[in-house]
Structure formats: structure tokens, C-alpha cells
Amino acid sequence: MSSEAETAKRAAEKSLMEAHARTPESEAKLKESRRVKEQLKAHNRSNSYSDWIEGIVLGRLSDGRS
């Protein structure tokens, strides 16, 4: 095997090892991202419900003062 081929082979093996080494970190980041996304969804649902309730209360208050 030529020295260029050997160098390319070593570089490919090193790249593959680095890719495998990053997998747990990437998975952890992906899980964290999904968790945050779900929290944001829940927060947005809560805000929508709160806005809906506020609209009802303000509507009733304004109807009572008319």
C-alpha cells in the first residue's frame, strides 16, 4: 500500500472513531432539544388557555359594566 493510501486509510479510521465518539454527545443534545421542545409546547398551551380564560373574564367584566 502506498504511503498516500495508508495516510488516507488512517485519516478515514480516525474520522470514523471521532464520529463514534461523538454519538453519545449528539444523542444527549438531541434528547435535550426534544425535551425543551416539549416544554415549549406545554408552555404555549398553558399560555393559550390562560389567554382564553382572561378573555372570558374580561368579557364578563365589560358586559357587567355596560
Helices and strands as residue ranges (DSSP letters): H 3-65
